[in-house]
Amino acid sequence: MSAVIEIDTERCTGCMQCVQLCVTQAIDVVGGRAAPSARGCISCGHCAAICPVGAVKLPQYPQWDPEPYTSQRYDVDPDQLLRMMQFRRSIRRFTGEKVSRRQIDKLLQAGCAAPTGSNRQQVRYVVLDEQLPQIEERIFASLARYAARRGIEGMQRRYEDFLQDRQKDTLFYGGSQMIAVLAPQVVDGCLAAANIELMAHAMGLGALYCGFAQCAIAEDDALRAFFGVTDDLQLATCLVLGHPAVHYRRPAPKKPAEVVWR
Ligand SMILES: Cc1cc2nc3c(=O)[nH]c(=O)nc-3n(C[C@H](O)[C@H](O)[C@H](O)COP(=O)(O)O)c2cc1C
């Protein structure tokens, strides 16, 4: 088995920060220097991130060569960040202009930056792009069937309105793409999606979590197969994307945290 981490013993100063930080005790000390052991490493990369001299590498990430920390590069003013989070909105009116491939790549990078349990990193994305018009119709049809079975009123009407006039789109609201986020553990996918949604806002794009689509896909075997949903790879959420055709003036109100301190 190839090593999960490599430590350049010439560079290592023996500061032991990586040894102390390693959550699975996967780094030994040999002759006063850090040395990888094969034990339990989850490739979290904390050893490489903390090393003051850049002596640690993870061979599975050969391209990994980030800029070292500077406040200017990596810090964000917390008050500004909070205001941004408060100003973010679910977008239900899109211009119809497509989100570019480059922008979607950046959104996916934001998704990949999210934490995953045990550093699993098994979140998968299906970007519904060219095929969105046909697939949205199939999703809407599945949703209408689902609603009819449960006696939920109004959905069949919404579906028929959509079939007659695509402008009356009360499912994707004219969004140009949709990202289906899949993961073995739903929470991993949801965390990735939260990053994507915030990043979309930061980029001047719009996003909408579409629980209706998620529910409709889960109900339909063909749609499940199309998106690659299996018992082992669950559909965590669906995010509709586009360019917002609406400009908010202020944040929307939210309830304060319900919290118990003990
Ligand atoms: C898991 C989830 C599923 C959602 N599903 C839908 C949906 O199917 N259709 C829709 O119009 N909005 C949907 N929303 C958006 C919520 O209605 C929206 O987040 C809420 O009204 C608060 O608005 P805000 O996001 O602008 O703060 C969903 C949001 C979440 C978190």
The ligand as an SDF file (V2000), in Angstrom:
LIG
                    3D

 31 33  0  0  0  0  0  0  0  0999 V2000
  -34.3850   21.8130    2.2560 C   0  0  0  0  0  0  0  0  0  0  0  0
  -35.1040   22.9500    1.5780 C   0  0  0  0  0  0  0  0  0  0  0  0
  -36.0190   22.6860    0.5910 C   0  0  0  0  0  0  0  0  0  0  0  0
  -36.6620   23.7320   -0.0680 C   0  0  0  0  0  0  0  0  0  0  0  0
  -37.5110   23.4600   -1.0850 N   0  0  0  0  0  0  0  0  0  0  0  0
  -38.0930   24.4750   -1.7730 C   0  0  0  0  0  0  0  0  0  0  0  0
  -38.9290   24.2070   -2.8990 C   0  0  0  0  0  0  0  0  0  0  0  0
  -39.1390   23.0680   -3.2970 O   0  0  0  0  0  0  0  0  0  0  0  0
  -39.4830   25.2520   -3.5370 N   0  0  0  0  0  0  0  0  0  0  0  0
  -39.2760   26.5390   -3.1440 C   0  0  0  0  0  0  0  0  0  0  0  0
  -39.8250   27.4500   -3.7580 O   0  0  0  0  0  0  0  0  0  0  0  0
  -38.4720   26.8290   -2.0780 N   0  0  0  0  0  0  0  0  0  0  0  0
  -37.8720   25.8300   -1.3920 C   0  0  0  0  0  0  0  0  0  0  0  0
  -37.0220   26.0970   -0.3440 N   0  0  0  0  0  0  0  0  0  0  0  0
  -36.7350   27.4820    0.0110 C   0  0  0  0  0  0  0  0  0  0  0  0
  -37.3990   27.9000    1.3290 C   0  0  0  0  0  0  0  0  0  0  0  0
  -38.7640   28.0870    1.1220 O   0  0  0  0  0  0  0  0  0  0  0  0
  -36.6870   29.1790    1.8100 C   0  0  0  0  0  0  0  0  0  0  0  0
  -35.3880   28.8310    2.2130 O   0  0  0  0  0  0  0  0  0  0  0  0
  -37.4220   29.8510    2.9440 C   0  0  0  0  0  0  0  0  0  0  0  0
  -38.6590   30.3450    2.5340 O   0  0  0  0  0  0  0  0  0  0  0  0
  -36.6330   31.0120    3.5320 C   0  0  0  0  0  0  0  0  0  0  0  0
  -36.2460   31.9350    2.5220 O   0  0  0  0  0  0  0  0  0  0  0  0
  -34.7160   32.3310    2.3580 P   0  0  0  0  0  0  0  0  0  0  0  0
  -33.9880   31.1130    1.8940 O   0  0  0  0  0  0  0  0  0  0  0  0
  -34.6910   33.4290    1.3540 O   0  0  0  0  0  0  0  0  0  0  0  0
  -34.2080   32.7730    3.7110 O   0  0  0  0  0  0  0  0  0  0  0  0
  -36.3830   25.0760    0.3180 C   0  0  0  0  0  0  0  0  0  0  0  0
  -35.4480   25.3250    1.3250 C   0  0  0  0  0  0  0  0  0  0  0  0
  -34.8170   24.2870    1.9450 C   0  0  0  0  0  0  0  0  0  0  0  0
  -33.7980   24.5840    2.9980 C   0  0  0  0  0  0  0  0  0  0  0  0
  1  2  1  0
  2  3  1  0
  2 30  2  0
  3  4  2  0
  4  5  1  0
  4 28  1  0
  5  6  2  0
  6  7  1  0
  6 13  1  0
  7  8  2  0
  7  9  1  0
  9 10  1  0
 10 11  2  0
 10 12  1  0
 12 13  2  0
 13 14  1  0
 14 15  1  0
 14 28  1  0
 15 16  1  0
 16 17  1  0
 16 18  1  0
 18 19  1  0
 18 20  1  0
 20 21  1  0
 20 22  1  0
 22 23  1  0
 23 24  1  0
 24 25  2  0
 24 26  1  0
 24 27  1  0
 28 29  2  0
 29 30  1  0
 30 31  1  0
M  END
$$$$
